[in-house]
Amino acid sequence: MTGVLSIHILVGMCFATIALTCVLISLLGIPGGWILIGLAVGVDLAQGLWLAPDAPHTFHWITIAACVLIALGGEAVETLLGGYGAKRFGASKLGIIGAIIGSIIGALSGTVFIPIPFLGTLLGAALGAALGAMLGELIAGKRAEHSWKPALGAALGRVLGSLAKLPFVVSVAVILAIAAFVP
């Protein structure tokens, strides 16, 4: 029993260290919460290598499901704040929709085409939100000189959304780090 407990504590310590690292890298625009969830699933799948086959899983499926819901909430907050920023700065419905779609496309494009951690994703998301809001406003019939303000709001909202996602990532990290220690 002592050997199993020692291995369990070792796994918990390693997971807690990785959880802290994932919180820090999420500040760089890397999906730290999702990496942690994937790692928790990987630990459960591989734990037969160091524990008896009939040992309970390190992470209960309800814990993992709860973390997935929390991470999805963080993604929703991050994405929707771009649309909220556009709305706050006077965007029409098409401008808001454009900001949300543009921020998603921009974040993906920025990650690929500007391979600088955090900066690429954040810059791509903010620029995508701004361009999406402008395009939505132009489609809605506004003149170009009247679409810059909603575009600015969308970009600011998206940047704030990235910061607002941090508590969700911290929650996932804390929940999984604690669960890693519970035998």
C-alpha atoms as a printed R data frame, in Angstrom:
    type eleno elety resid chain resno       x      y       z
1   ATOM     1    CA   MET     A     1   0.000  0.000   0.000
2   ATOM     2    CA   THR     A     2   2.867  2.389   0.776
3   ATOM     3    CA   GLY     A     3   4.313  1.968  -2.728
4   ATOM     4    CA   VAL     A     4   0.960  2.709  -4.364
5   ATOM     5    CA   LEU     A     5   0.469  5.745  -2.132
6   ATOM     6    CA   SER     A     6   3.981  7.007  -2.961
7   ATOM     7    CA   ILE     A     7   3.333  6.656  -6.688
8   ATOM     8    CA   HIS     A     8  -0.012  8.412  -6.282
9   ATOM     9    CA   ILE     A     9   1.649 11.321  -4.458
10  ATOM    10    CA   LEU     A    10   4.393 11.481  -7.097
11  ATOM    11    CA   VAL     A    11   1.795 11.601  -9.874
12  ATOM    12    CA   GLY     A    12  -0.099 14.297  -7.941
13  ATOM    13    CA   MET     A    13   3.033 16.410  -7.488
14  ATOM    14    CA   CYS     A    14   3.936 16.120 -11.157
15  ATOM    15    CA   PHE     A    15   0.386 16.977 -12.206
16  ATOM    16    CA   ALA     A    16   0.243 19.986  -9.865
17  ATOM    17    CA   THR     A    17   3.506 21.307 -11.326
18  ATOM    18    CA   ILE     A    18   2.221 20.833 -14.858
19  ATOM    19    CA   ALA     A    19  -1.074 22.507 -13.865
20  ATOM    20    CA   LEU     A    20   0.793 25.613 -12.709
21  ATOM    21    CA   THR     A    21   2.770 25.616 -15.947
22  ATOM    22    CA   CYS     A    22  -0.440 25.324 -17.983
23  ATOM    23    CA   VAL     A    23  -1.940 28.329 -16.182
24  ATOM    24    CA   LEU     A    24   1.158 30.342 -17.041
25  ATOM    25    CA   ILE     A    25   1.211 29.267 -20.684
26  ATOM    26    CA   SER     A    26  -2.469 30.136 -21.025
27  ATOM    27    CA   LEU     A    27  -1.327 33.730 -20.542
28  ATOM    28    CA   LEU     A    28   0.670 33.203 -23.729
29  ATOM    29    CA   GLY     A    29  -2.425 32.243 -25.696
30  ATOM    30    CA   ILE     A    30  -1.762 28.503 -25.478
31  ATOM    31    CA   PRO     A    31  -4.832 26.470 -24.416
32  ATOM    32    CA   GLY     A    32  -3.517 25.429 -20.992
33  ATOM    33    CA   GLY     A    33  -6.897 24.290 -19.675
34  ATOM    34    CA   TRP     A    34  -7.436 21.956 -22.598
35  ATOM    35    CA   ILE     A    35  -3.895 20.612 -22.298
36  ATOM    36    CA   LEU     A    36  -4.584 19.786 -18.632
37  ATOM    37    CA   ILE     A    37  -7.842 18.032 -19.455
38  ATOM    38    CA   GLY     A    38  -6.105 16.002 -22.156
39  ATOM    39    CA   LEU     A    39  -3.325 15.133 -19.741
40  ATOM    40    CA   ALA     A    40  -5.839 14.012 -17.091
41  ATOM    41    CA   VAL     A    41  -7.486 11.698 -19.621
42  ATOM    42    CA   GLY     A    42  -4.023 10.448 -20.638
43  ATOM    43    CA   VAL     A    43  -3.105  9.714 -17.006
44  ATOM    44    CA   ASP     A    44  -6.327  7.739 -16.575
45  ATOM    45    CA   LEU     A    45  -5.658  5.743 -19.728
46  ATOM    46    CA   ALA     A    46  -2.017  5.033 -18.869
47  ATOM    47    CA   GLN     A    47  -2.216  4.510 -15.102
48  ATOM    48    CA   GLY     A    48  -2.230  0.734 -15.565
49  ATOM    49    CA   LEU     A    49   1.508  1.074 -16.210
50  ATOM    50    CA   TRP     A    50   2.170  2.051 -12.576
51  ATOM    51    CA   LEU     A    51  -0.960  0.946 -10.685
52  ATOM    52    CA   ALA     A    52  -2.824 -2.332 -10.386
53  ATOM    53    CA   PRO     A    53  -5.357 -2.897 -13.183
54  ATOM    54    CA   ASP     A    54  -8.262 -2.797 -10.707
55  ATOM    55    CA   ALA     A    55  -7.137  0.491  -9.069
56  ATOM    56    CA   PRO     A    56  -9.624  3.366  -9.309
57  ATOM    57    CA   HIS     A    57  -8.908  6.027 -11.906
58  ATOM    58    CA   THR     A    58  -6.859  9.007 -10.770
59  ATOM    59    CA   PHE     A    59  -9.441 11.384 -12.214
60  ATOM    60    CA   HIS     A    60 -13.120 10.521 -11.947
61  ATOM    61    CA   TRP     A    61 -15.055 11.011 -15.172
62  ATOM    62    CA   ILE     A    62 -17.350 13.526 -13.437
63  ATOM    63    CA   THR     A    63 -14.298 15.611 -12.506
64  ATOM    64    CA   ILE     A    64 -13.092 15.578 -16.102
65  ATOM    65    CA   ALA     A    65 -16.592 16.394 -17.410
66  ATOM    66    CA   ALA     A    66 -16.870 19.312 -14.962
67  ATOM    67    CA   CYS     A    67 -13.501 20.633 -16.147
68  ATOM    68    CA   VAL     A    68 -14.610 20.370 -19.775
69  ATOM    69    CA   LEU     A    69 -17.702 22.452 -18.948
70  ATOM    70    CA   ILE     A    70 -15.581 25.041 -17.136
71  ATOM    71    CA   ALA     A    71 -13.146 25.235 -20.065
72  ATOM    72    CA   LEU     A    72 -16.026 25.629 -22.515
73  ATOM    73    CA   GLY     A    73 -17.355 28.458 -20.346
74  ATOM    74    CA   GLY     A    74 -13.973 30.168 -20.553
75  ATOM    75    CA   GLU     A    75 -13.940 29.840 -24.336
76  ATOM    76    CA   ALA     A    76 -17.471 31.258 -24.542
77  ATOM    77    CA   VAL     A    77 -16.609 34.234 -22.325
78  ATOM    78    CA   GLU     A    78 -13.461 34.937 -24.309
79  ATOM    79    CA   THR     A    79 -15.282 34.839 -27.644
80  ATOM    80    CA   LEU     A    80 -18.446 36.655 -26.603
81  ATOM    81    CA   LEU     A    81 -16.594 39.588 -25.055
82  ATOM    82    CA   GLY     A    82 -15.452 40.581 -28.545
83  ATOM    83    CA   GLY     A    83 -19.078 40.847 -29.595
84  ATOM    84    CA   TYR     A    84 -19.984 42.671 -26.394
85  ATOM    85    CA   GLY     A    85 -17.199 45.204 -26.986
86  ATOM    86    CA   ALA     A    86 -18.522 45.835 -30.474
87  ATOM    87    CA   LYS     A    87 -22.059 46.273 -29.127
88  ATOM    88    CA   ARG     A    88 -20.869 48.622 -26.383
89  ATOM    89    CA   PHE     A    89 -19.230 50.789 -29.033
90  ATOM    90    CA   GLY     A    90 -22.402 50.971 -31.130
91  ATOM    91    CA   ALA     A    91 -22.304 47.956 -33.448
92  ATOM    92    CA   SER     A    92 -25.376 46.592 -35.162
93  ATOM    93    CA   LYS     A    93 -26.346 42.898 -34.903
94  ATOM    94    CA   LEU     A    94 -24.358 42.166 -38.049
95  ATOM    95    CA   GLY     A    95 -21.360 43.977 -36.556
96  ATOM    96    CA   ILE     A    96 -21.598 41.886 -33.383
97  ATOM    97    CA   ILE     A    97 -21.893 38.638 -35.339
98  ATOM    98    CA   GLY     A    98 -18.988 39.729 -37.531
99  ATOM    99    CA   ALA     A    99 -16.880 40.469 -34.436
100 ATOM   100    CA   ILE     A   100 -17.527 37.020 -32.956
101 ATOM   101    CA   ILE     A   101 -16.850 35.139 -36.197
102 ATOM   102    CA   GLY     A   102 -13.879 37.362 -36.993
103 ATOM   103    CA   SER     A   103 -12.316 36.794 -33.567
104 ATOM   104    CA   ILE     A   104 -12.477 33.019 -33.963
105 ATOM   105    CA   ILE     A   105 -11.020 33.085 -37.478
106 ATOM   106    CA   GLY     A   106  -8.458 35.690 -36.441
107 ATOM   107    CA   ALA     A   107  -7.303 33.722 -33.384
108 ATOM   108    CA   LEU     A   108  -6.782 30.599 -35.479
109 ATOM   109    CA   SER     A   109  -5.057 32.529 -38.262
110 ATOM   110    CA   GLY     A   110  -2.889 34.511 -35.843
111 ATOM   111    CA   THR     A   111  -1.747 31.329 -34.134
112 ATOM   112    CA   VAL     A   112  -0.693 29.837 -37.474
113 ATOM   113    CA   PHE     A   113   0.654 32.888 -39.311
114 ATOM   114    CA   ILE     A   114   2.185 34.793 -36.383
115 ATOM   115    CA   PRO     A   115   3.919 31.961 -34.496
116 ATOM   116    CA   ILE     A   116   4.816 34.113 -31.498
117 ATOM   117    CA   PRO     A   117   3.173 32.677 -28.367
118 ATOM   118    CA   PHE     A   118   0.339 34.824 -27.019
119 ATOM   119    CA   LEU     A   119   1.067 37.705 -29.372
120 ATOM   120    CA   GLY     A   120   0.078 35.809 -32.512
121 ATOM   121    CA   THR     A   121  -3.180 34.469 -31.119
122 ATOM   122    CA   LEU     A   122  -4.154 37.664 -29.320
123 ATOM   123    CA   LEU     A   123  -3.232 39.939 -32.226
124 ATOM   124    CA   GLY     A   124  -5.035 37.666 -34.681
125 ATOM   125    CA   ALA     A   125  -8.146 37.520 -32.486
126 ATOM   126    CA   ALA     A   126  -8.244 41.282 -31.911
127 ATOM   127    CA   LEU     A   127  -7.619 42.075 -35.571
128 ATOM   128    CA   GLY     A   128 -10.151 39.448 -36.666
129 ATOM   129    CA   ALA     A   129 -12.776 40.849 -34.283
130 ATOM   130    CA   ALA     A   130 -12.155 44.366 -35.567
131 ATOM   131    CA   LEU     A   131 -12.286 43.357 -39.237
132 ATOM   132    CA   GLY     A   132 -15.359 41.186 -38.626
133 ATOM   133    CA   ALA     A   133 -17.148 44.058 -36.893
134 ATOM   134    CA   MET     A   134 -16.227 46.464 -39.703
135 ATOM   135    CA   LEU     A   135 -17.414 44.039 -42.359
136 ATOM   136    CA   GLY     A   136 -20.669 43.447 -40.457
137 ATOM   137    CA   GLU     A   137 -21.238 47.179 -40.163
138 ATOM   138    CA   LEU     A   138 -20.564 47.708 -43.876
139 ATOM   139    CA   ILE     A   139 -22.991 44.907 -44.763
140 ATOM   140    CA   ALA     A   140 -25.548 46.526 -42.433
141 ATOM   141    CA   GLY     A   141 -25.266 49.667 -44.550
142 ATOM   142    CA   LYS     A   142 -23.056 51.852 -42.375
143 ATOM   143    CA   ARG     A   143 -20.397 53.946 -44.017
144 ATOM   144    CA   ALA     A   144 -16.751 53.013 -43.536
145 ATOM   145    CA   GLU     A   145 -15.996 56.034 -41.355
146 ATOM   146    CA   HIS     A   146 -18.777 54.974 -38.951
147 ATOM   147    CA   SER     A   147 -17.581 51.381 -38.611
148 ATOM   148    CA   TRP     A   148 -14.210 52.048 -36.952
149 ATOM   149    CA   LYS     A   149 -15.689 52.646 -33.485
150 ATOM   150    CA   PRO     A   150 -17.475 49.249 -33.268
151 ATOM   151    CA   ALA     A   151 -14.313 47.669 -34.689
152 ATOM   152    CA   LEU     A   152 -12.239 49.225 -31.908
153 ATOM   153    CA   GLY     A   153 -14.753 48.016 -29.319
154 ATOM   154    CA   ALA     A   154 -14.605 44.493 -30.747
155 ATOM   155    CA   ALA     A   155 -10.808 44.440 -30.590
156 ATOM   156    CA   LEU     A   156 -10.759 45.744 -26.998
157 ATOM   157    CA   GLY     A   157 -13.460 43.279 -25.976
158 ATOM   158    CA   ARG     A   158 -11.515 40.373 -27.433
159 ATOM   159    CA   VAL     A   159  -8.334 41.372 -25.575
160 ATOM   160    CA   LEU     A   160 -10.291 41.657 -22.321
161 ATOM   161    CA   GLY     A   161 -11.905 38.302 -23.116
162 ATOM   162    CA   SER     A   162  -8.496 36.658 -23.181
163 ATOM   163    CA   LEU     A   163  -7.821 37.979 -19.696
164 ATOM   164    CA   ALA     A   164 -11.319 37.018 -18.500
165 ATOM   165    CA   LYS     A   165 -10.642 33.412 -19.494
166 ATOM   166    CA   LEU     A   166  -7.806 33.116 -16.969
167 ATOM   167    CA   PRO     A   167 -10.019 32.341 -13.919
168 ATOM   168    CA   PHE     A   168 -11.575 29.452 -15.848
169 ATOM   169    CA   VAL     A   169  -8.143 27.990 -16.590
170 ATOM   170    CA   VAL     A   170  -7.104 28.461 -12.949
171 ATOM   171    CA   SER     A   171 -10.281 26.640 -11.860
172 ATOM   172    CA   VAL     A   172  -9.545 23.690 -14.127
173 ATOM   173    CA   ALA     A   173  -5.953 23.585 -12.866
174 ATOM   174    CA   VAL     A   174  -6.939 23.682  -9.188
175 ATOM   175    CA   ILE     A   175  -9.665 21.054  -9.553
176 ATOM   176    CA   LEU     A   176  -7.437 18.627 -11.443
177 ATOM   177    CA   ALA     A   177  -4.391 19.250  -9.225
178 ATOM   178    CA   ILE     A   178  -6.419 18.488  -6.109
179 ATOM   179    CA   ALA     A   179  -8.028 15.443  -7.735
180 ATOM   180    CA   ALA     A   180  -4.580 14.113  -8.641
181 ATOM   181    CA   PHE     A   181  -3.726 13.841  -4.917
182 ATOM   182    CA   VAL     A   182  -6.974 12.176  -3.812
183 ATOM   183    CA   PRO     A   183  -6.466  8.391  -3.861
